[in-house]
């Protein structure tokens, strides 16, 4: 069984993270295994939501992940890894921590292709579990980073994250209450939820915005207001500022209303068929999303690596178990 701390220990490993970057890259380019879709399962007379993932390679052969999201008044969500042959339970993982790393690793790969040359300052918006994993992944993906400014709605939580991140990474990490100044001074801005929204006119020329917020939240911030349009608006050009180039992890579903501003799939850049910027002053807005097959691979790889490193708590099942 892996707690959130165990998940961090398993994923925050240089060689392991490089292997997961390669997994994401293979999936983007269509060179990975053909994995099926996730399947939701209805549980009558319960408040739980069950999602069964596709079969993938695991530490003991073919396996699959099952995600259990209990009701609000029940235990925290978890992911179970089961052996495909007979359904044997291989491991239990805290789903919140796993979700953070699952979202952050594609963002780390994207940052390598989309960040300006030798970025040094990261503006991190958010202070929860997604922000923690995002910071650790970007620290590995962008070795030139030397400083991080954290902006969060909860000042105490932001200070705790900054203190822990400084100890874990050796970077200069401090909190900031000025969202606009933080975004303006950063080479890379990452938004993970639980923070003031970032506006396009705040960003410096050539900066990268990594948007890991939920699609619904992104849409809510896209409408223009008296203070100016938000970064999430497709094809946005800030007044008297650089253009914003939209890049998405996966191609948008269905035809775009305006094909001139259709988001550019990250795979086109990874494959060398497109450049992230038309000019050095362009701001790149990268939007994270769900990548088919990646959840199953991340869960299997994380548990396998934890077993090899002897991370986690053994759980006895069956008769005689406590």
C-alpha positions in Angstrom: 0.0 0.0 0.0 1.4 3.4 -1.0 0.5 6.6 0.9 0.9 10.0 -0.7 4.5 10.2 0.7 5.3 6.8 -0.7 4.1 7.9 -4.2 6.3 10.9 -4.0 9.3 8.8 -3.1 8.6 6.4 -5.9 8.1 9.0 -8.6 10.7 11.6 -7.6 13.5 9.6 -9.0 15.6 10.8 -11.9 15.8 7.6 -13.9 12.2 6.7 -13.2 11.0 10.1 -14.4 13.0 9.9 -17.6 11.4 6.5 -18.3 7.9 8.0 -17.8 8.8 11.0 -20.1 9.6 8.4 -22.7 6.3 6.6 -22.1 4.3 9.8 -22.7 6.4 10.6 -25.8 5.7 7.2 -27.3 2.0 7.6 -26.6 2.0 11.0 -28.3 3.7 9.7 -31.3 1.6 6.5 -31.6 4.6 4.3 -30.9 3.4 2.9 -27.6 1.2 -0.2 -26.9 -2.4 0.1 -28.2 -4.3 0.5 -24.9 -8.0 0.4 -24.7 -10.2 3.1 -23.1 -11.1 3.4 -19.4 -14.5 1.9 -18.6 -16.8 3.4 -16.0 -18.7 0.8 -14.0 -22.0 1.7 -12.2 -22.4 0.4 -8.6 -26.1 0.3 -7.8 -27.2 1.4 -4.3 -23.8 3.0 -3.6 -22.3 6.5 -3.9 -19.1 5.1 -5.4 -17.7 5.6 -8.9 -15.6 2.9 -10.3 -13.3 3.2 -13.3 -11.5 0.2 -14.9 -8.4 0.9 -16.9 -7.1 -1.0 -19.9 -4.6 -3.9 -19.5 -0.9 -2.9 -19.5 2.5 -4.3 -18.7 3.2 -4.5 -15.0 5.9 -5.8 -12.6 4.2 -9.3 -12.5 2.8 -9.4 -16.0 -0.3 -8.0 -17.5 -2.3 -5.9 -15.1 -5.0 -3.2 -14.9 -5.8 -0.4 -12.6 -9.2 0.2 -11.0 -10.0 3.6 -9.5 -12.5 3.9 -6.7 -14.0 7.3 -6.0 -16.1 7.0 -2.8 -18.9 9.4 -1.8 -18.1 12.7 -0.1 -18.7 11.2 3.4 -16.5 8.1 2.8 -12.8 7.4 2.6 -10.4 9.1 0.2 -10.2 7.9 -3.5 -7.8 5.1 -4.2 -6.3 3.2 -7.2 -6.0 -0.6 -7.0 -3.7 -2.5 -9.3 -4.9 -6.0 -10.2 -3.3 -8.9 -12.1 -5.1 -9.4 -15.4 -5.0 -13.2 -15.2 -7.0 -13.8 -12.0 -7.8 -10.3 -10.6 -5.2 -10.7 -7.7 -4.7 -7.5 -5.8 -1.1 -6.2 -6.4 -1.3 -2.9 -4.6 -3.3 0.1 -3.3 -2.3 3.7 -4.1 -3.5 7.0 -2.7 -5.3 8.4 -5.8 -4.8 12.1 -5.0 -1.0 11.9 -5.0 -1.0 9.6 -8.1 -3.3 12.1 -9.9 -0.8 14.9 -9.3 2.2 13.0 -10.7 0.1 11.6 -13.6 -0.8 15.2 -14.6 2.7 16.7 -13.9 4.8 14.3 -16.0 3.2 15.2 -19.4 3.7 18.8 -18.4 7.3 18.2 -17.7 7.8 16.7 -21.1 6.0 19.6 -22.7 8.2 22.1 -20.8 11.3 20.6 -22.4 9.9 21.4 -25.9 8.0 24.6 -25.1 10.0 26.6 -22.5 12.2 29.5 -23.5 16.0 29.0 -23.5 17.5 28.3 -20.1 14.5 29.3 -17.9 15.5 30.3 -14.4 12.4 31.5 -12.6 9.2 29.4 -12.1 6.0 31.0 -11.1 3.9 28.3 -9.4 0.2 29.1 -8.9 -1.4 26.7 -6.4 -0.2 25.0 -3.2 -1.9 21.7 -3.0 -0.8 18.2 -4.0 -0.9 19.0 -7.8 1.4 21.9 -7.2 3.9 19.8 -5.3 4.3 17.1 -7.9 4.3 19.8 -10.7 7.2 21.6 -9.0 9.3 18.4 -8.5 8.7 17.3 -12.2 9.6 20.8 -13.6 12.7 20.9 -11.3 13.9 17.7 -13.0 12.7 18.6 -16.5 14.3 22.1 -16.5 17.7 21.9 -14.8 18.3 25.6 -15.3 15.6 26.6 -12.8 17.0 28.2 -9.8 14.1 30.0 -8.1 10.4 29.4 -7.5 7.7 31.9 -6.5 4.6 30.3 -5.1 1.2 32.0 -5.2 -1.8 30.4 -3.4 -5.1 31.4 -1.9 -4.1 29.9 1.4 -0.9 31.8 2.6 -0.1 29.3 5.3 -0.4 26.3 2.9 1.8 28.2 0.4 4.4 28.9 3.0 4.5 25.2 4.0 4.9 24.1 0.3 7.7 26.6 -0.2 9.6 25.4 2.9 9.2 21.7 1.9 10.1 22.4 -1.7 13.3 24.3 -0.8 14.4 21.4 1.4 13.6 18.8 -1.2 15.0 20.6 -4.3 17.7 23.0 -3.1 16.1 25.8 -5.1 15.3 29.2 -3.7 11.6 29.0 -3.1 9.5 31.8 -1.6 5.9 32.8 -1.5 4.3 35.8 -3.2 1.1 37.6 -2.7 1.4 39.6 -5.9 0.1 37.3 -8.6 0.6 39.8 -11.5 4.2 40.5 -10.6 5.0 36.8 -10.1 3.6 36.0 -13.6 5.4 38.9 -15.2 8.8 38.0 -13.8 8.7 34.3 -14.5 10.1 32.4 -17.5 7.7 29.5 -16.9 4.3 29.8 -15.1 2.4 26.7 -13.9 -1.2 26.8 -12.8 -2.5 23.8 -10.8 -5.7 25.1 -9.2 -6.5 26.9 -5.9 -4.9 30.2 -7.0 -5.8 33.5 -8.6 -6.3 33.2 -12.3 -3.5 34.2 -14.6 -4.1 36.8 -17.3 -2.3 36.9 -20.6 -1.2 40.5 -20.3 0.7 39.7 -17.2 3.2 37.3 -18.9 6.5 38.4 -20.3 7.4 37.9 -24.0 8.6 34.4 -24.7 7.2 32.9 -21.5 5.6 29.5 -21.2 2.3 29.0 -19.3 1.6 25.4 -18.2 -2.1 25.1 -17.5 -3.0 22.0 -15.4 -6.4 23.3 -14.2 -9.6 21.4 -15.0 -11.2 22.1 -18.3 -14.3 23.5 -16.7 -12.2 26.0 -14.7 -10.2 27.0 -17.8 -13.4 27.7 -19.7 -14.7 29.8 -16.8 -11.6 32.0 -16.9 -11.7 32.4 -20.7 -14.4 35.1 -20.9 -13.1 38.7 -21.3 -13.7 41.1 -18.5 -13.1 44.8 -17.8 -9.6 43.8 -16.5 -8.8 42.2 -19.9 -9.2 38.7 -21.4 -7.9 35.6 -19.7 -5.1 33.4 -20.9 -7.5 30.5 -21.6 -9.1 32.3 -24.6 -8.0 30.6 -27.8 -6.1 32.8 -30.3 -5.8 35.6 -27.8 -3.4 38.5 -28.5 -3.0 40.7 -25.5 -3.4 44.4 -26.2 -0.1 45.9 -27.4 1.6 42.6 -26.4 3.0 39.4 -27.9 0.8 36.8 -29.5 -0.3 33.7 -27.5 0.4 30.3 -29.2 -2.0 27.6 -28.0 -0.6 24.1 -27.6 -2.6 21.1 -26.3 -1.5 17.7 -25.0 -4.1 16.0 -27.2 -5.9 17.2 -30.4 -9.2 19.0 -29.7 -12.3 16.8 -30.3 -14.3 17.8 -33.3 -13.7 20.6 -35.7 -12.7 24.0 -34.2 -15.0 26.9 -34.9 -12.1 29.0 -36.1 -9.3 26.8 -37.6 -6.9 29.7 -37.6 -6.7 29.5 -33.8 -7.1 25.8 -33.4 -4.7 24.5 -30.6 -1.5 22.9 -31.9 -1.1 19.3 -30.7 2.0 18.8 -28.7 2.8 15.7 -30.8 3.4 17.9 -33.8 6.2 19.7 -31.9 7.6 16.5 -30.4 7.7 14.9 -33.9 9.5 18.0 -35.3 6.7 19.0 -37.7 6.0 22.3 -36.0 7.7 24.9 -33.9 6.2 26.1 -30.6 6.7 29.8 -31.4 6.3 31.8 -34.6 8.7 34.3 -33.1 10.8 34.5 -29.9 8.4 36.9 -28.3 5.4 34.6 -28.5 3.8 33.4 -25.3 3.1 29.6 -25.3 0.0 28.5 -23.5 0.1 24.7 -22.9 -3.1 23.0 -21.9 -2.9 19.7 -20.1 -5.5 16.9 -20.7 -6.1 13.2 -20.3 -3.8 11.1 -22.6 -5.4 7.7 -23.5 -3.5 4.8 -21.8 -1.3 7.0 -19.6 -3.2 6.5 -16.4 -2.8 2.7 -16.5 0.9 3.0 -17.4 1.6 5.5 -14.6 -0.1 3.4 -11.9 1.6 0.1 -13.0 5.0 1.8 -13.3 4.7 3.6 -10.0 3.8 0.5 -8.0 6.5 -1.5 -9.7 9.2 1.0 -8.9 8.0 1.2 -5.3 8.3 -2.6 -4.9 11.8 -2.5 -6.4 12.8 0.2 -3.9 11.0 -1.4 -1.0 8.7 1.7 -0.6 5.3 1.2 1.0 3.5 -0.9 3.6 2.8 -4.6 3.0 -0.8 -5.5 3.4 -1.9 -9.1 4.3 -5.1 -10.4 2.8 -7.2 -13.4 3.4 -7.6 -15.5 6.6 -5.3 -14.5 9.4 -4.9 -11.0 8.1 -5.5 -8.3 10.8 
